Amino acid sequence: MAQRLEQSGPVAVYGATGYTGRLVAAELQRRGADFVLAGRSAEKLAALASSLGSGIPTAAVPLDDAPGLRGLLEPCSAVIACAGPFTLHGEPVLGAAVDTGTHYLDTTGEQGFIAMAFDRYADRASRSGVIVAPAMGFDYVPGDMIAALTASGMGTLDELALAYSVRGFGMTRGTMHSALRIIGAGGDIEYRDGAWRPASGGVDRGSWEFPPPVGVQRMIRYPGGEQVTVPRHVDTRNVSTMFSAATVLPSALLAPAAPALMPLMGLTMRTPLRRAADAVIDRLPEGPGEDARRATRFMISCEARAGPSRRRGTVTGTDVYGLTAHTIVHAALLAAVPGYEGRGALAPSQAFDPGKFLSALGEFGVDHEVEPLPEPSPAAA
């Protein structure tokens, strides 16, 4: 069990009664942390607190109650925000955290919200002496951190590419709702030719050779958070983020048709059909059971390219939702330690040492590996 860390104040969990929020609350309880459960329903919060044990404080505060959110966060060292989709529900908690000098971390995977958090709150967070660290779960801590480790010592890169494969991935209702907004929003960005630009070039990314046992996979472009975070700490002209088609489509048999299907799905989700899709999702089970979660296998493959030089890194593990809870709790408790010096809107690799952080995730079954630096070419020697 991880060592209990000293805290300068409790950690608030907003959205604690949702699927991911409950996992986060259980992980805080496992770590012996000082925390408060928060959200909109007093009844649900009381039931969750009772299930975890006696003495856990709760606070029912709606998102439209700005003074109430500030009152909740004022005594807290950090807040973990779990109430998504974040493009709809995320900013009130973010704003209240910065206003009260509370470190902010969230579980979003939505690129647009991540970019907004950096663009709108970086200066305010610096002045408040706190971090704003969006996407501090499976999306996209392992990817951002393996990017930092793989790029280290390579100099200026031509491209940093990240490829994801997740097998047996059962999405929660919250993830599905967020995915609809990612697919239908349009306007996603990529880091290309040294600047953030509108994404272009369609969704087909050809094939990617993952290490065994995954092997060669058909890939599609995905608006990953690493497009926003990696250029802030890696000197690269381009960033590529992609998922295996088998990860994001309901059947591996559809993978070859992904380049045609994904644009069609995006157009469809910009029509009234998205509302119907949201209604269908609301009738589904809240999320996968524990056995199904633990059966999930993921691999993130990273390649740093500088001229003829190539270097690869890999992260592997299981249970992406359990990993999200483990990751964000570990990060929040590090930020809550008295004397933590992070300030401003930060990528995961800026907020925390990537090598130490990924090694700490080994407790949860995460492995990472980076190839040795390539030998210099004769011309560069």
C-alpha positions in Angstrom: 0.0 0.0 0.0 1.3 3.5 -0.9 2.6 5.6 2.0 0.1 8.1 3.4 1.2 11.6 2.4 0.9 14.7 4.5 -1.8 17.1 3.3 -2.2 20.8 3.6 -5.9 20.4 3.5 -8.6 17.9 2.4 -9.1 16.8 -1.2 -12.6 17.5 -2.6 -14.1 15.1 -5.1 -16.8 16.8 -7.2 -19.0 14.4 -9.1 -18.2 11.8 -6.4 -21.4 9.7 -7.0 -20.8 9.1 -10.6 -19.0 5.9 -11.9 -15.5 7.4 -11.9 -16.1 9.5 -8.9 -17.0 6.5 -6.8 -13.7 4.8 -7.9 -11.8 8.0 -6.9 -13.5 8.1 -3.5 -12.7 4.5 -2.8 -9.0 5.1 -3.8 -8.8 8.1 -1.5 -10.2 5.9 1.3 -7.7 3.2 0.5 -4.9 5.7 0.8 -6.1 7.0 4.2 -6.5 10.5 2.7 -8.5 13.4 4.2 -11.3 14.1 1.7 -14.8 15.4 1.2 -17.4 14.0 -1.2 -19.2 16.7 -3.3 -21.8 16.8 -6.0 -25.4 17.8 -6.6 -27.4 15.2 -4.7 -27.3 15.2 -0.9 -29.1 11.8 -0.8 -26.6 10.1 -3.1 -23.6 11.6 -1.4 -24.8 10.4 2.0 -25.3 6.9 0.6 -21.8 6.9 -0.8 -20.3 8.2 2.4 -22.1 5.5 4.4 -20.8 2.8 2.0 -17.2 3.9 2.6 -17.4 4.2 6.3 -18.3 6.7 9.0 -17.1 10.2 9.3 -16.6 11.2 5.7 -17.9 14.7 5.1 -20.2 15.5 2.2 -21.3 18.7 0.5 -24.2 19.0 -1.9 -23.5 22.1 -4.1 -25.1 22.6 -7.6 -22.9 23.8 -10.4 -24.8 27.0 -10.7 -24.0 28.0 -7.1 -20.7 29.8 -7.5 -20.5 31.1 -3.9 -21.3 27.5 -2.7 -18.5 26.0 -4.9 -16.1 28.6 -3.6 -17.2 27.8 0.0 -16.7 24.1 -0.6 -13.2 24.5 -2.1 -11.8 27.3 0.2 -10.5 24.9 2.9 -9.4 22.3 0.4 -5.8 21.7 -0.9 -7.0 20.2 -4.1 -10.2 19.2 -6.0 -10.6 16.2 -8.3 -13.4 17.0 -10.8 -15.2 14.0 -12.2 -18.5 15.5 -13.4 -18.6 15.3 -17.2 -19.1 15.8 -20.0 -16.7 18.6 -19.1 -17.6 20.9 -22.0 -21.0 21.1 -20.4 -20.3 20.8 -16.7 -16.6 21.4 -16.1 -15.9 25.1 -16.0 -17.7 26.1 -12.8 -15.6 23.8 -10.6 -12.4 24.9 -12.5 -13.2 28.6 -12.0 -14.0 28.1 -8.3 -10.8 26.2 -7.7 -8.6 29.0 -9.3 -10.6 31.7 -7.3 -10.0 29.9 -4.0 -6.3 28.9 -4.5 -7.2 25.2 -4.8 -5.2 22.8 -7.0 -7.4 21.6 -9.8 -7.2 18.1 -11.4 -9.9 16.4 -13.5 -10.7 13.2 -15.4 -11.6 14.8 -18.8 -10.7 13.2 -22.1 -12.2 16.1 -24.1 -9.6 17.9 -26.1 -11.6 21.1 -26.3 -12.0 21.4 -22.6 -8.3 20.7 -22.1 -7.3 23.5 -24.5 -9.8 25.9 -22.9 -8.3 25.2 -19.4 -4.8 26.1 -20.6 -5.9 29.1 -22.7 -8.3 30.7 -20.2 -6.9 29.7 -16.8 -3.1 29.5 -17.0 -2.3 33.1 -15.9 -5.0 33.1 -13.2 -3.7 29.8 -11.8 -0.2 31.2 -11.7 -1.4 34.2 -9.8 -3.3 32.0 -7.4 -0.3 29.8 -6.8 -2.0 26.6 -7.8 -2.0 24.1 -10.7 -4.7 23.5 -13.3 -4.0 20.0 -14.5 -6.8 18.7 -16.7 -6.9 15.1 -18.1 -5.1 13.5 -15.2 -6.4 10.0 -15.7 -5.9 7.3 -18.3 -6.5 10.1 -20.7 -3.8 11.3 -20.9 -1.3 10.9 -18.2 0.5 7.7 -19.5 0.7 9.1 -23.0 2.0 12.5 -22.0 4.6 11.0 -19.6 5.9 8.3 -22.0 6.2 11.1 -24.6 8.4 13.1 -22.2 10.6 10.0 -21.4 10.9 8.9 -25.0 11.8 12.4 -26.3 14.4 13.0 -23.6 17.9 13.4 -25.0 16.6 13.3 -28.6 17.0 17.0 -29.3 14.5 18.8 -31.5 12.0 16.3 -33.0 10.4 16.2 -36.3 7.5 14.3 -34.9 6.2 12.7 -31.7 3.6 10.0 -32.4 1.4 8.3 -29.9 -0.7 5.2 -30.8 -3.3 3.6 -28.5 -4.7 0.1 -28.5 -7.3 -0.9 -25.9 -8.8 -4.4 -25.9 -12.0 -5.3 -24.1 -12.8 -1.6 -23.4 -16.3 -1.2 -22.0 -17.2 2.4 -21.8 -19.2 4.1 -19.0 -22.3 6.2 -19.9 -20.2 9.3 -19.1 -17.5 8.3 -21.5 -20.1 7.6 -24.2 -21.7 11.1 -23.7 -18.2 12.7 -23.9 -17.3 10.7 -27.0 -20.4 11.9 -28.8 -19.3 15.5 -28.2 -15.8 14.7 -29.3 -17.0 13.1 -32.5 -19.6 15.7 -33.2 -18.0 18.9 -32.1 -15.5 19.3 -34.9 -12.9 22.0 -34.5 -10.4 19.7 -32.9 -6.7 20.8 -33.2 -3.4 19.2 -33.8 0.2 20.4 -33.3 1.6 20.7 -36.8 4.6 22.6 -38.2 5.4 24.1 -34.8 1.9 25.5 -34.0 -1.6 24.5 -33.0 -3.7 24.3 -36.1 -7.1 23.0 -37.1 -6.9 19.2 -37.6 -6.8 18.2 -41.3 -6.1 15.3 -43.6 -9.0 13.0 -42.7 -9.1 10.3 -40.1 -7.1 7.4 -41.7 -3.7 7.0 -40.2 -2.7 3.8 -42.0 -1.2 1.0 -39.8 0.9 1.0 -36.7 3.1 -1.9 -35.5 2.7 -2.3 -31.8 5.0 -4.6 -29.8 3.7 -8.1 -29.2 1.1 -9.2 -28.4 -0.9 -6.4 -30.1 0.9 -6.4 -33.5 -0.1 -4.4 -36.5 -3.3 -2.4 -36.2 -5.3 -0.2 -38.5 -5.3 3.3 -37.0 -7.5 6.4 -37.1 -6.8 10.0 -36.0 -8.0 10.8 -32.6 -8.1 14.4 -31.0 -5.9 13.4 -28.1 -5.1 15.6 -25.2 -1.4 15.1 -25.9 -1.9 17.5 -28.9 -2.4 20.2 -26.3 0.0 19.1 -23.6 3.1 17.5 -25.2 4.3 20.6 -27.1 4.5 22.4 -23.8 7.4 20.2 -22.6 8.8 18.5 -25.7 10.6 20.3 -28.5 8.8 18.9 -31.5 7.5 20.2 -34.8 4.6 17.8 -35.0 2.5 15.6 -32.7 0.4 12.7 -33.9 -2.3 11.0 -31.8 -4.2 7.9 -33.0 -6.3 5.0 -31.8 -6.6 1.6 -33.2 -9.8 1.4 -35.2 -10.7 -1.8 -33.1 -10.6 0.3 -29.9 -13.1 3.0 -30.9 -15.5 0.9 -33.1 -18.0 -1.5 -31.6 -16.6 -4.4 -33.6 -13.2 -5.3 -34.9 -14.8 -6.4 -38.1 -15.6 -2.7 -38.8 -12.0 -1.6 -38.4 -11.2 -1.6 -42.2 -14.2 0.7 -42.8 -13.2 3.2 -40.1 -11.9 5.9 -42.5 -15.3 6.1 -44.0 -17.4 5.5 -40.9 -15.9 8.1 -38.6 -16.5 11.2 -40.7 -20.1 9.9 -41.3 -20.5 9.5 -37.5 -19.2 13.0 -37.0 -21.7 14.5 -39.4 -24.5 12.6 -37.8 -23.6 13.8 -34.3 -24.1 17.4 -35.5 -27.8 16.7 -36.2 -30.8 16.2 -33.8 -29.8 12.5 -33.9 -27.2 13.3 -31.2 -30.0 14.0 -28.7 -31.5 10.6 -29.6 -28.2 8.9 -29.1 -27.8 10.6 -25.7 -31.2 9.2 -24.7 -30.2 5.7 -25.8 -27.0 5.9 -23.8 -28.9 7.0 -20.7 -30.8 3.6 -20.8 -27.5 1.6 -20.8 -25.8 0.2 -17.7 -23.7 2.8 -15.9 -20.4 1.1 -16.7 -18.5 -2.1 -16.8 -18.4 -4.3 -13.7 -15.1 -4.9 -11.8 -14.3 -8.2 -13.6 -14.9 -6.5 -17.0 -12.7 -3.6 -16.1 -9.9 -5.8 -15.0 -10.1 -7.8 -18.2 -9.2 -4.6 -20.2 -5.7 -4.5 -21.7 -4.1 -1.3 -23.1 -0.9 -0.5 -24.8 0.3 3.0 -25.6 3.2 3.1 -28.2 5.2 6.2 -28.6 7.8 7.1 -31.2 10.1 10.1 -31.3 11.6 10.9 -34.7 14.5 13.3 -35.3 15.8 13.0 -38.9 16.9 9.4 -39.4 16.8 8.7 -35.6 13.9 6.8 -34.0 13.2 5.9 -30.4 10.2 4.1 -29.0 8.6 3.9 -25.6 5.7 1.8 -24.4 3.2 1.8 -21.6 1.0 -1.2 -20.8 -1.6 -2.0 -18.2 -5.2 -3.0 -17.4 -8.4 -1.5 -16.1 -8.5 2.0 -17.6 -11.1 3.3 -15.1 -9.4 1.9 -12.1 -6.2 3.3 -13.4 -7.8 6.8 -13.8 -8.8 6.7 -10.1 -5.3 5.5 -9.0 -3.6 8.1 -11.2 -5.6 11.2 -10.3 -5.6 10.4 -6.6 -1.8 9.9 -6.6 -1.5 13.3 -8.4 -3.9 15.1 -6.1 -2.1 13.9 -3.0 1.3 14.9 -4.4 -0.1 18.4 -5.1 -1.7 18.5 -1.6 1.7 18.0 0.2 2.8 21.2 2.0 5.4 22.9 0.0 4.4 21.6 -3.4 5.6 24.2 -5.9 3.6 23.6 -9.1 2.0 26.8 -10.5 -0.2 27.5 -13.6 -1.8 25.3 -16.2 0.5 22.3 -16.5 0.8 19.1 -18.5 1.1 16.0 -16.4 4.8 15.8 -17.2 5.2 19.4 -16.0 3.2 19.0 -12.8 5.0 15.7 -11.8 8.3 13.9 -12.6 7.2 11.5 -15.4 9.7 8.7 -14.5 8.9 8.7 -10.9 5.2 9.0 -11.5 5.0 6.1 -14.0 7.1 4.0 -11.7 4.7 4.7 -8.9 1.8 3.4 -11.1 3.6 0.0 -11.1 1.7 -0.7 -7.9 -1.4 -0.8 -10.1 0.2 -3.0 -12.7 1.4 -0.4 -15.1 4.7 -1.1 -16.9 6.7 1.3 -19.0 9.8 0.9 -21.1 11.9 3.2 -23.3 14.5 2.1 -25.8 18.1 3.4 -25.3 19.0 6.5 -27.1 19.9 5.8 -30.7 23.6 5.9 -31.7 24.5 9.2 -33.3 24.9 9.1 -37.1 28.5 9.5 -38.5 27.6 12.9 -39.8 26.5 14.0 -36.3 29.4 12.3 -34.4 
